[in-house]
Amino acid sequence: MFYDPLYFVFAIPPLLFGLWAQWRVQYMVSRYAKVPISNGLTGAQVARRLLDAEGLTQVAIEPIRGMLTDHYDPRSKVLRLSEGVYGVRSVAAAGIAAHEMGHALQDAAQYAPLALRSMMVPTVQFGSWLGPILFLAGWWMHLLGLAWLGLILFAVVALFALVTLPVEFDASRRAQALLASHSVLNHAELSGVNAVLNAAALTYVAAAAQAIANVLYYLTLLTGGRQRS
C-alpha cells in the first residue's frame, strides 16, 4: 500500500498545489507586511474600529504568540491576533485582522457554515488521528468493517475542509467590504489586502483538495481498486 503508484497519483497533485499555496500566502504576507498603513493603525486597532462600528463592542481582542496564528474564538468571543498583526501597522496586518473580525461578524449573525464547522471541531480533532489508525488496522487485519470506520472518519475530516471554504471566503468578503465602507484603507491598500486574503484562501482550497484525495484513494482500496499485498 505504501508503495502503491496509485497513491502518488492521488497525493502528488494536491500536495504540489498545497506547497505552492503555502509559498504564495507567505510571499504575499511578507510583501505587504512591509507596506505601512497610511492611517497608522495597528492590526488590533483596525479590528477594534470595525468591531465597534458593527456594534460588537463585547468582542475582546488579545495578542497570541506565533506567526499566522490569528483566529476568532466563538466560544469566548475573543479575537486573537498574532505577533505579526496585533501591534503592527501594515497592510498585511490590517487585512488579516479584518478577516478575523469577519468571523466575529459571522458568529453574531449566526452564519450557518460557521456554526456547523464549530460543531464539527471535536469530531475532526478526534477523527484526524484515529481514522488512519483504524483504517490501517482494518486493512492489514482484513477487518473491512474497521477499515470502513476509519474511512468514515477520513470523510468527516474532508467534509470539515469543505465546510471551511465558505466560512473563510465569506469572512474575507466581509472584511474587504468593511475596510472599504468605513474608509479604513485607501484604494491601493485595499488592493494589497485583497492579494493577501486571496492567497490565504488558496491554502484552504489546497487543504480541501488533499483531504478529498485521501478519501478517494482509501475508497479505491476498499472497493477493490487495489488489493493488499
C-alpha positions in Angstrom: 0.0 0.0 0.0 2.8 2.4 0.9 4.5 1.8 -2.4 1.3 1.8 -4.5 1.9 4.0 -7.5 -1.8 4.9 -7.5 -1.3 6.6 -4.1 1.1 9.1 -5.7 -1.4 9.7 -8.5 -3.9 10.8 -5.8 -1.4 12.5 -3.5 1.1 14.4 -5.5 -1.1 16.9 -7.4 -2.9 18.3 -4.3 0.5 18.2 -2.4 2.2 20.3 -5.0 -0.8 22.7 -5.1 -0.6 22.9 -1.3 3.1 23.7 -1.3 2.5 26.4 -3.9 -0.4 27.9 -2.0 1.7 28.0 1.2 4.5 29.7 -0.6 2.2 32.2 -2.1 0.5 33.2 1.1 3.8 33.6 2.9 5.1 35.7 0.0 2.1 38.0 0.0 2.1 38.4 3.7 5.8 39.1 3.7 5.4 41.6 0.9 2.5 43.6 2.4 3.9 43.4 5.9 6.5 45.8 4.6 3.9 48.3 3.3 2.8 50.7 6.1 -0.8 51.6 6.5 -1.4 55.3 5.9 -3.6 56.0 8.9 -1.1 54.5 11.3 -3.5 52.0 12.9 -2.2 48.6 14.2 -3.9 45.4 13.3 -5.6 45.4 16.7 -6.8 48.9 16.2 -8.2 48.1 12.8 -10.1 45.2 14.2 -11.4 47.2 17.2 -12.6 50.0 14.9 -14.5 47.6 12.7 -15.9 45.7 15.6 -17.2 48.8 17.3 -18.6 50.1 14.1 -20.6 46.9 13.7 -21.8 47.0 17.3 -19.6 44.2 18.5 -18.1 46.0 21.5 -18.3 42.9 23.6 -15.7 41.1 21.5 -12.3 41.3 23.1 -9.0 41.4 21.2 -5.9 39.6 22.6 -2.4 39.0 21.3 -1.2 35.5 20.7 2.2 34.1 20.1 3.3 32.8 16.7 3.0 33.8 13.1 -0.3 33.4 11.2 -1.9 32.0 14.4 -4.7 34.6 14.2 -8.2 33.3 14.9 -11.6 34.1 16.4 -12.9 32.0 19.2 -16.7 31.9 19.1 -16.9 30.3 22.5 -15.2 33.0 24.4 -16.0 35.8 21.9 -12.3 36.7 21.7 -10.4 37.7 18.6 -6.7 36.6 18.9 -4.1 38.3 16.7 -0.6 37.1 16.2 2.7 38.9 16.8 2.9 40.0 13.2 -0.6 41.5 13.3 -1.6 42.7 16.7 0.7 45.7 17.2 1.9 46.0 13.6 1.0 48.9 11.3 1.0 47.3 7.9 -1.4 46.5 5.0 -1.0 42.8 5.7 -1.8 43.2 9.4 -4.9 45.3 8.7 -6.2 42.7 6.2 -5.6 39.7 8.5 -7.2 41.5 11.4 -10.2 42.5 9.4 -10.6 38.9 8.1 -10.6 37.5 11.7 -13.1 40.3 12.6 -15.2 38.9 9.7 -15.6 35.6 11.7 -16.9 37.6 14.7 -19.5 39.1 12.4 -20.4 35.6 11.2 -20.8 34.5 14.8 -23.0 37.4 15.6 -25.2 36.8 12.5 -25.3 33.0 13.3 -23.8 32.2 10.0 -24.8 28.6 9.4 -21.5 27.3 7.9 -19.5 28.7 10.9 -21.9 27.1 13.4 -21.6 23.8 11.5 -17.8 24.0 11.5 -17.7 24.7 15.2 -19.8 21.7 15.9 -17.6 19.5 13.8 -14.3 20.5 15.5 -14.3 17.9 18.3 -15.1 15.1 15.9 -12.4 16.3 13.5 -9.8 16.5 16.2 -10.6 13.0 17.3 -11.0 11.5 13.8 -7.9 13.1 12.2 -5.6 10.9 14.3 -7.9 7.9 14.9 -9.1 7.5 11.3 -5.6 6.4 9.9 -5.1 4.0 12.8 -8.5 2.3 12.3 -8.1 2.2 8.5 -4.6 0.7 8.6 -5.5 -1.8 11.3 -8.6 -2.9 9.4 -6.8 -3.1 6.1 -3.9 -5.2 7.3 -6.0 -7.5 9.6 -8.7 -8.0 6.9 -11.3 -6.3 9.2 -13.1 -4.3 6.5 -15.7 -3.0 8.9 -13.0 -1.4 10.9 -11.4 0.0 7.8 -14.7 1.5 6.7 -15.0 3.2 10.1 -11.6 4.7 9.6 -12.6 5.8 6.1 -15.7 7.5 7.5 -13.6 9.4 9.9 -11.4 10.4 7.0 -14.5 11.6 5.2 -15.6 13.7 8.2 -12.2 15.5 8.0 -12.7 16.1 4.3 -16.2 17.4 4.9 -14.8 19.8 7.6 -12.3 21.1 5.0 -15.2 21.7 2.5 -17.3 23.5 5.1 -14.3 25.7 5.9 -14.3 27.1 2.4 -17.5 29.2 2.5 -16.6 30.2 6.1 -13.2 31.6 5.1 -14.3 33.1 1.7 -17.3 34.9 3.4 -15.0 36.3 6.2 -12.7 37.7 3.6 -15.6 39.2 1.7 -17.0 40.8 4.8 -13.5 42.2 5.7 -12.9 43.7 2.3 -16.4 45.3 2.3 -16.0 46.8 5.7 -12.5 48.1 5.1 -13.9 50.0 2.1 -17.2 51.1 3.6 -15.6 52.5 6.8 -12.7 54.1 4.8 -10.1 52.4 6.9 -7.8 51.9 3.9 -7.2 53.7 0.6 -7.6 52.0 -2.8 -4.0 50.9 -3.1 -4.0 49.4 0.4 -7.3 47.6 -0.3 -5.6 46.0 -3.4 -2.9 44.8 -1.1 -5.4 43.3 1.4 -7.2 41.6 -1.5 -3.9 40.0 -2.6 -3.1 38.7 0.9 -6.6 37.3 1.5 -6.9 35.7 -1.9 -3.6 34.0 -1.4 -4.8 32.8 2.1 -8.0 31.4 0.5 -5.9 29.2 -1.8 -4.4 27.4 1.3 -8.0 26.3 2.3 -8.7 25.1 -1.2 -5.5 23.1 -1.1 -6.4 21.6 2.3 -9.8 20.5 1.0 -8.2 19.0 -2.2 -5.7 17.0 -0.1 -8.4 15.7 2.2 -10.7 14.7 -0.7 -7.7 13.0 -2.5 -7.0 10.9 0.7 -10.7 9.8 0.9 -10.8 8.9 -2.8 -7.6 6.8 -2.5 -8.7 4.9 0.5 -12.1 4.4 -1.0 -10.4 2.9 -4.1 -8.6 0.5 -1.9 -11.7 -0.7 -0.1 -13.8 -1.0 -3.3 -11.3 -3.3 -5.0 -9.2 -0.9 -6.9 -6.1 -2.3 -5.2 -5.6 -5.5 -3.2 -3.5 -5.7 -0.1 -0.2 -7.4 -0.8 
